[in-house]
Amino acid sequence: MLGEIRGEVRFKEPLGFHTSLRIGGAADIFVIPQDSDDIRHALLFAHREQLPLAVIGGGNNLLVGDRGVRGVVLKLEGCLGRAEFHGEEAVAGAGASLSALIREAAVLNLGGLEPLVGIPATIGGALAMNAGTPDGTIGDVVSAAYFLYPDGTLGEFKPNAGFTYHAFHVPAGAVLVGCRLRLTRRPFADIQRDIKQRLKHKKATQPLALASAGCVWKNPPGEPASRLIEKVGLKGKRINGAEVSAKHANFIVNRGGAGAADVQALMDLTRERVHAHFGITLEPEIRIIGE
C-alpha cells in the first residue's frame, strides 16, 4: 500500500527537521501525503501491518524522543491545505495554516479567530490541542470535524462535548482531516487592529526568535504556570542546550544542540519543584512522542 502513495515516503527520516524545537530522532517510516487518498493508504498500511501511527502537522507543539518514533509518522502540513468560505462559515483542511486562514478570513470581513493570532499551527494541530488563549479557543468556533478511520471510511463528528482545556478527543485510531468553522462579520479595520495588538504583545512577552515548542505546561487553576516556575527559581535554568526561557518561563528554548533528554530533564525538574513548593502537579501542554 505504501507503493500506492503519490506523495513522499521516506525511511529513517530525522524528525528534528520537522519540529519547531529542532529536536528529534528518526521516524521508521515518514509519509508526506499528497491528498486524502494518500492518507487513506497510509492508514490502511499501518492498520494492516499493526504498526503504530503518529500524525503531526507543523511540529510546533511537539517534543520527539531522541531515539525516534517507531512505526509510521504522517505529516499533514501542506496536504489538505485549502480553506473555502461559504457565507459566515469556513471549511478548512487539517494541513491548512492557521495564520493564513485568519488573514484570509479578515480580508472577507470575517472574525472570530483573533484569539488564535500568533499561534503557529496547522488547523489539524490547532484542533488537536484546542489551541487558544484566555480570550477563546478554536473549539469555540468549530461546528464539525471530519476524520478518516483506520478502515479508510470518512466520519463527521460534532465536537460540542469533545473539547476540553488544550485537548480535543479524537476518535481512537482516526486521523483528523478537516473541520467547519463558524465565523462572525466584523469590519476589516477592527480585525487588523486586534491582530496587530496581539502580535505586538506576543513579541514583547515570548521568545519568538528562538526554537521552542510554545508553552510547555497547561495553566493550572489560579496562577499561570509561568509565574509558578518563576517563583521556584527556574527561569533561565539551563541543561546543556535546553533552557527555561528567561523571557517567558513557560517556554523551553533550544539554544543549540539540545536533545529531547535535556528538555525532558528540565520538565521533570520543573514539575518536581513546583509540586514541592505549591502542591500543584503541572500537566504538559506539549505533545511528546517517540522514545
N, C-alpha and C positions, 0 to 999 in steps of 0.2 A: 504493500500500500504506500510505502514511502516513495516508491518509484512513480506513483501517480501524482505526486505533489509537484505543481508547476513553479512554486516559489523555491526558496533555498533550503537545503538540508545540509547541515554541517555536523561533523563529528568531532568531539573533544574541543568544543568552542569555548574559549576563555570568556567567562561572563563579566569579568571586570570591564570589558569593552561595552557592556550593555547596562551598566548601573551608574547612577549619578555619584555614588561613593567611590567609583573606580576600584572596586574590590570584588573578588570572587573567583573561585576555581572554575574548572571546565564543566560544561554540560555534556553528558554522554552523547545525546542526540539533540541538536538545536534546529528548530524549524521556524523559518520566517515565511508564513503563508502569503500567498498572493490574493486569495479570496476565500469565501466561506467553504467552497469545495475542498480547498487545501486543509482548512481547519477540520473538516469532517474526516478527511483521510487520516490526519494525524491522530485524531481522537480514536478512530476505529483501530488504527495500528496499535496505539498504546493499550487499548482495551483488549485486543486480541492477544497481544504478547504479554499481557499482565504487567505492564511497566507503569511506574508512577508518572504522572504528567503534571508539570507546573506551568502555569500561564503567567507571563509578565507583559507589561506594557512598555513604558519608557524606562522602567527600572529606577524610578525616582524615590520610592519609599521602601527600598529593598536592601536587605543585607544577605549576601550569598556566602556560604561557608567556603573556607579556603580549599577544601578538598573537592569542591564542586557539587554537582547535582546529578544524581542517578536518574536514569530513565529519559524522558522527553521533556524538553523545555520549549514552549510555544510562545514566540514573541509576536504580539499583535500590533505593536506600534507600526503605523504605515499601512497596515492591512485594515480593511473596513474603516477607512479614514474619512469617509464622506459624511456630511451633515446636510439635511434638507429641512427647509422651513415651510410650514403649512399654517398660515394664519399666525396664531399665537403659540404654535407648537413647533418643536424641533425633533427630528428623528436623527439620531447620531449613531454611527458605528463605534464599536469598542476601541478601535485604533485611532479615532479622531483626536486631535489635540484639543484639550480643554481651553487653553488660552485662545486658540484660533476660533473656537466656537463662540466664546464670549465676544470677541471682536466682530465676528460675522453677525451675531445677534444684535449688537449695538448699532451697526450700520442700518439695520432694519427697524431701529427704534424698539428693540425687544430687550427687556431687562429681566432680572430675577436671578442672574448668575453672578452678580457683583461680589457677593461674599467669597466667591472662589477665586477672585483675581489674584494672580501671582502664585497660585499653587501649580507646580509643574507636574502635569499628569496627562495621560490619555483619559478618554471618557471611561473606558473599562476600569482603569486603575482608580479613578476618582470614585466610581461606583463601589468598587470592592472595599475601599476604606471609608466610604461615606464621607468623602473629603468636605471640609468646610472650616468655618470659624465660629466664634460665638454669635455672629450675626446670621448664620444659616449654613446649611449643608446641601449637597446635591440631592440628598434624599428628600428634601422639602419640595423639589420641583419634578421629581420623577413620577410619571403616571404608569409606565410599564417598562419591564426589562425583558430582553429576548436572549434565549440560551440555545446552545447546541448540546444535546445529551450524548452520552457515550455511544449510543446506538446510531447516532447521526441524525436524529429527529430534532426538529425545531420546537421550542416551547416558549410560551409567554407567561410572565409572572407579574402579578400585581403586587408591587413591593410595599404597600402601605404599612404592613407589620414586619417587613423584612429588614428594615434599617434600625440599627442601634448606634450608639456613640462610636464613630470611627470604625464601623463594621457594617457589612451587608452580607446577609446569609444566603450564599449561592447554593442552589440545589446540588446535592452530592454528585460529583463526577461531571458536572456540567461546565460549559465554557460560556461566559458572557460575551455576546456578540453585538449588542446594541441596546438602545433604550429610547423612550419617548419622553420629552421634557415639556412641562407647562411653563410658558414664559408670560411676561406681562408687558403691555405697552408702556413706554416711558420715553421722554424726549432724549434724543441722542446727546445733547449737551449735558444733561444731568448724568447720564450713564458715564460719559467720558470724564466728567469731574470726579465722580465716585471712583472710577478706575485709577485715575492719577493719584488721588489721595491715598488709596490703599497701597499702590505700588511704592509711593514715597515712604509710607510707614514701614513697609517690609524692608526696603533698602536700608532704612535707618536702624532697624532693630534685629535683622537677621544676617548671618554670614553668607550672603548670596554669592560672593566671589570665590568661595572655597567649595571643594567637593563634599557633599553631605547627602543624607537621605531624608532631609527635612526633620520635623520634630520626631524625636525618638520615643517619647513617652506620651501616653494619654494623660490629660489633666484630671487629677482626682477631684472629688468634691472639695470645695474650699479654695485653697491656694493653688495657683498654677504649678505644674511640675518644675518649670524653670526656677521659680522662686525657692522651692524646697531644695533644689540642687544647689543653688547659690548659698542658702543658709547652712548647708552641711560642708561648705568649703570646697566644692569640687569644680567650680567654674574655672576654666583654664587648665584643669588636670589633664596630663598627657601620659599616654602609654605608647612608646615608640612613635609612629606617625599619626596615631589617633588622638584627638583632643576634644574634651568638652569645651565647646566654643566659649571664648571669653566675651563674645558679643551677645550670645543667647544660649543659656545653659541647657536648654532642651534640644540643642543640636550637638551631634558629634561630627567633627570635620576630619577629613583626611588631609593632613599637611604634607603627605608624600610618603609612600612606602608602607602605609598601614595595611594590615591584614584584618580579616574578619575576626580572628582571635583577639586582636588588640581592641577592636570595637566591643566585642563581647565582654572582654575583661573590664572595660570602662562601664559597660551596662551593669555587670554583676556588682561592681564596687558601688555604683550609684544606687542600685536597688537596696543593697545591704545597708549603706549609710543612711539613706532616707528612712528605711524601716526602723533602724536602731534609734534614730532621733525622734521620729514622729509617729511610729507605729503604722505607717502607711506603706502598702505594697504597690509600687508603681507597675503599671501594665504597659508593655511595649505597644507603640503605635506603628512602628515599622514592622514589615513582614520579614521573617527570617526563613530562608530555605537552604537546603543543602547540608553538607557535612563539614 
